[in-house]
Amino acid sequence: MQQTKTGQHTQTRQYTQTGRSLIELLICLVVLSVLLVKGVSSYASMQKRQHLIGAAQASYFFLQRARSESIRANATIHLDINPVGKACLGLSEIQGCQCDLINSCLINHQQNVLHFAEYPGITITNVSFGTPPQSRFIAPRGMATGFAGSLQLTNGEHTLKLLLSNMGRVRICTTTPPFSPYKSC
């Protein structure tokens, strides 16, 4: 309080505190930092999962494209799988293309390769298409009779499995605890 004299009257003024204390600011900073740490780790986990889903869906549509091309061209389309090094999938009209080489996997003189370098942190594991890892879609119905198999994609936390049946059907399931939109294998 402050008192001032003006003539014969004494006035009393009262000042109130309008700011925040140092303790309140420190508590607020601690709460914000905890929320930020949780948010960053959740974001990183979500981003890894989205890379895995993207790679699985790209592989799914790549295999569907092979089947469609087999039906359209009334020809056998070969699938080459390179799970190590520069992991990739390749489609070709001839057997034995190498998807890690330029212009090796061609259909109608166009390269058909899916590179997993576009999906950081994703690796191909457990390929069950034989040795070397190859499959084929046979005309006229685009079936994979005798060349069915599976491959798994993982990001270290989750694993998705692509299954190719003898009928040429492709599906995706998870071998780790289910997460949307994939069910357990």
N, C-alpha and C positions, 0 to 999 in steps of 0.2 A: 504494500500500500504506500501511496505517496500522498502527502498532505501539502496543499498550497494555500497561502493566505492571500486573499484579494480583499483589500479593505478590511471590513470588520467580520467577514464571513470566512469560515474555514471549509474548504472543499476536500473531500476524501475520494480519491480515485482507486479503483481496484483493478489490478492487472491479472488476467488469467493465462495459463499456459496453453498455447495453441499448437505446439509441435509434438513430435514423438520422442520418446527417450531412446537412449543408445541401446538399452536392453531390448526394447521392442523392435528396433531395426535389426539387431543381431538375430533375434528369434525368427524374424521374417526371412532373413537371408539363409538361415539354416534350412527352413522349410522349403524355400524355393530351390536350393541346391539339391536336396533329397529328391524332390519331384523331377528336377532336370536329369539327374542321374538315372532314375527309373525310366523316364521317357526316352532317353537316348538308347538305353539297352533294349527297350521294347521295340523301338524303331529299327535298330540294327537286326533284331531277330525277325521282324516282319519283312524287312528287305531281303534277307537270306531266303525266307520261305517263298517270297514272290519270285525270286530268281529260279528256285526249284520248280515252282508251278509253271513259270514261263518256259523253261527248258523241256518239261514233260509235255506241255501242250504243243510246243513247236515240234517235238519228236512225234507226237500222236498225229498231227496234221501232215507231217512229212511222210509217215507210213501210209496214211490215207491217200495222199497224193500218188504214191507209188502204185497202190491198188487201182486208183482211178486211171492212171496212165496205162496200166496193163490192160484194163478193159477198153479204154478208148483206142489204143493203138493195136489191140488184139495181138499183143506181144508179151513175152516174159520180161519182167523188170527185175533187175538184181539189186539187192540192198547190201551195201558194204558197211561194216561197223568197225571203227577204229577207237577202242576204249582207252588207249594210252597215249601219252604225249599230247599232241594236238588232237584231242578227242573230236570225232566227227562222224556223221552218217552220210553215205553217198548213194545215189541211184544211177543205174546205168542200164543200157540195152545189152551190154555184154558182161560176162562174169568176170570178177576180179578187179573191179576198179579200185583205186586207192584214193579215198576221199581227202587225204592230206596232200595230194599232188594236184596242181592246177591242170584243168582240162582232162582229167582222168575219168571222171564220172559224168558222162554225157547222155542226154536223151534229146534227140532232134538237134544235135550240135549245140546244146545249151547245158552249161554246168549245173548239176543238181546236188548241192552239198549243204548240210547243216553243220555249222561249226559251233562247238560248245564254248568257245572263247567269248562269245557274246553273253554268256551267263556265268559271271565270276563266281568262283567257289563251288561250282557244280562238277561232279566227277561221275563217270560211268563205271558201275561195278556189276559183278555177277551177270555177265553176258552168257546166255544159254542157247546161242544159235549155232553152236558147233565150232570147229576149228578149220580154217579161219572163220571168224564170226561173220557169217553171211546168211542171207535169206533170199527168197524170190517170190514174186507174185506171178502166177501162171495164168495166161489167157485161156479161155475167153472170159472167165468169171473173176479173175483177180484173186484166186485162192492161193494159199501158201501151203498146200498139202505136202507134208514131208519136210517143211522148212519152218515150222512154228517154233517159237521160242520166246524169250523175255530178256529184258535188260533193266537194270536198276540205276536210277539217278539219285545221288545223295548230295546234301549240302553239309553233312556232318551232324545235323540235328534230326532231320527228317529224311526218309527214303521213299521215293515213288517208283513203282514198278510198271513198265509197259509190257503188256502181254499181247502176243500175236498168235491167233489160233490158226489151225489148219484151214479154216474157212475164210481166212483173210481178215477176220475181225480184230480190231485193235481196241484195247481198253487200258485204263490207268487205275491203279489201286495203290494203297500205302502199306508198307510192311512195318511201319512205326505206328504209334497211336494215331487213330484217324484224326484228320483235320479237314475242314471244309474246303473243297467239295468232294473229297475222295474218301472212299470206304476202305476198310481193311481187306487185304487179299484173302 
